[in-house]
Amino acid sequence: MSAVLVVGSANADLAVPVDRRPAGGETVLGGDTVVSPGGKGANTAVAAARLGADVALLGAVGDDDHGRLLRASLADAGVSARYLRTVDRPTGVAYITVTPDGENSILVSPGANSALAPGDLTEDVFDGVRVVVLSLEVPLPAVESAVARAAEKGVRVLLNLSPAARLSAETLAALDVLLVNEHEAGYLLGADDADPRKLLELGPRAAVVTRGAAGAVVIDGDMSTTVESPRMTAVDTTGAGDAFAGALAAALAEGVDLVEAARRAVRVAAISVTRHGAQPSYPTAAELGVG
């Protein structure tokens, strides 16, 4: 049994530092490629586990070196891989360019992540689970089935709408917390300058909008609360949103209220951008001063 169940992707991150990103038809030389464990699901699971949460990841990898890299990283963080299948497809890969200001652009080849299906949600996966966290680098039928099953079992549902995609009205209405960044909020609402409080009109009981270095906004009922981020010098923003999602889930599984959970998550994400890589950048509970 795990207090936090993450349903999502596991990728190998192939990151290349560049002075600038190439334009169409252009070749730009970069630095040495760094291979590290990533993927929104695996990142979220590792971030939560580093903070002391009891976590399991439901996903898929291939029988290859990248898959073994991911399994080793999950084990090192204390994430249970009992629901992580090995399938006859290559492990997913994210190709990442990182500019000197720490910003990144990412191309994902889903590979084994595309094999995740509603049938992988066996009867026991939600046993003992307090919070299920989902993101969208895996097929939407599996995500929507997991949301429906979790809601039926009274499990708190946190969905990170990344990468942005259209979900059914029924799925949105089953969410306890919708987590989006400002661009994803604009995608859902049809305008980048739309009032984020309108997210609740789509059905979720609460929403959190991350704003990068500006922190986050928590919308819960009639309350809208701004959570400021500590000032940090970013060297690599890869996986910062996943760090936020994992920290938010870990705090919610402890019974912390949503605003305080967002405060913890903002601090975790802020620390993560001061270090290179995704999973290697995530802080522990001791660093955060909790637990």
Sequence and secondary structure as in RCSB ss.txt:
>XXXX:A:sequence
MSAVLVVGSANADLAVPVDRRPAGGETVLGGDTVVSPGGKGANTAVAAARLGADVALLGAVGDDDHGRLLRASLA
DAGVSARYLRTVDRPTGVAYITVTPDGENSILVSPGANSALAPGDLTEDVFDGVRVVVLSLEVPLPAVESAVARA
AEKGVRVLLNLSPAARLSAETLAALDVLLVNEHEAGYLLGADDADPRKLLELGPRAAVVTRGAAGAVVIDGDMST
TVESPRMTAVDTTGAGDAFAGALAAALAEGVDLVEAARRAVRVAAISVTRHGAQPSYPTAAELGVG
>XXXX:A:secstr
  SEEEE   EEEEEEE SS   TT        EEEEE HHHHHHHHHHHTT  EEEEEEEESSHHHHHHHHHHH
HHT EEEEEEEESS  EEEEEEE TTS EEEEEE GGGGG  GGG  TTTTTT SEEEE SSS HHHHHHHHHHH
HHTT EEEEE  S     HHHHHT SEEEEEHHHHHHHHTSTTS GGGGGGGS SEEEEE GGG EEEEETTEEE
EE       S  TTHHHHHHHHHHHHHHTT  HHHHHHHHHHHHHHHTTSSSSGGG   HHHHT  
